[in-house]
Amino acid sequence: MSLLARFEEVAELLFTGAFRKNAARLQPVEIAKELVKAMLKHKHISISQVYVPNVYRVFLHSNDWGPLASFGDAFLIELSKYVFAQGERYGFTFLTKPAIELHADDHVEQHKMFIEVDFDDSVVVDWGEDEDVPEDDGKWHEATNIFRDGVKTNLAPAEATSRNPEYFLEVIEGPDAGQTFPLAAGEIHLGRHSQCEVVLTDPEVSRRHLKITVTEQGWLIDDLGSTNGTWVNGQRVVRQNLAPGDRIALGQTKVVLKRDTAYAK
């Protein structure tokens, strides 16, 4: 039995007939297929490894999200196992076991989905007591997990490693020019989505375009699979360290990392 057929079988057991084929609603197996497409689209090739995203944020219309979310974390765990198994079949490398998030977003057309990806080696994914990914002749088992902040996810938030409230981002070009945002949290997400810490109105910026992480060494910028890319000092980047004065370009927007002169010695 193929991995996709096995996933479909497990999904039917989880939902006890609620998602029958040809029903007028988004099918779980469609989400599984789109996750694999996103994995293949955003793979990064290094000298010796092919890395694929380990964080997948699936945005669904609330009418599609509600029935899926009501069944709890077991579905997310099965999606995680399925993506992991497919990645291993291709010989890909994950930074951690895949973390799947489901979000309601009525900007997404009903029966469609929008998927954002991320590479984050700090996430913790719990498959419960059953930690094994099945071989082709194996069986998948239902597991449970925890709900966090009303979002159905098996992604554990990383703790901030340090705080630097004296540093901030200033938008110097684009629709939001003149705005400033403090870098006081462990992770700052920039994008058009309302859940980002820095919300931009630039139409060429992705919903979750990039994130900046405060580390013990300074700041780390990660492109989150954006459509138009992320540029630092004129060079396109996927992941790179930042320093005060660096200029970040995303869409029509340019942002500078600065230090508040009130803290200068």
HELIX and SHEET records of a PDB file:
HELIX    1   1 LEU A    3  PHE A   15  1                                  13    
HELIX    2   2 PRO A   28  LYS A   41  1                                  14    
HELIX    3   3 SER A   62  ALA A   69  1                                   8    
HELIX    4   4 ALA A   74  TYR A   90  1                                  17    
HELIX    5   5 THR A  261  TYR A  263  5                                   3    
SHEET    1   A 2 HIS A  44  ILE A  45  0                                        
SHEET    2   A 2 VAL A  50  TYR A  51 -1                                        
SHEET    1   B 4 MET A 113  ASP A 118  0                                        
SHEET    2   B 4 VAL A  55  LEU A  60 -1                                        
SHEET    3   B 4 ALA A  99  ALA A 104  1                                        
SHEET    4   B 4 LYS A 152  THR A 153 -1                                        
SHEET    1   C 6 THR A 180  PRO A 182  0                                        
SHEET    2   C 6 TYR A 167  GLU A 173 -1                                        
SHEET    3   C 6 THR A 253  ARG A 259 -1                                        
SHEET    4   C 6 ARG A 247  LEU A 250 -1                                        
SHEET    5   C 6 THR A 230  VAL A 232 -1                                        
SHEET    6   C 6 GLN A 235  VAL A 237 -1                                        
SHEET    1   D 5 VAL A 198  VAL A 199  0                                        
SHEET    2   D 5 GLU A 187  GLY A 191  1                                        
SHEET    3   D 5 LEU A 210  THR A 215 -1                                        
SHEET    4   D 5 GLY A 218  ASP A 223 -1                                        
SHEET    5   D 5 ARG A 239  LEU A 242 -1                                        
END                                                                             
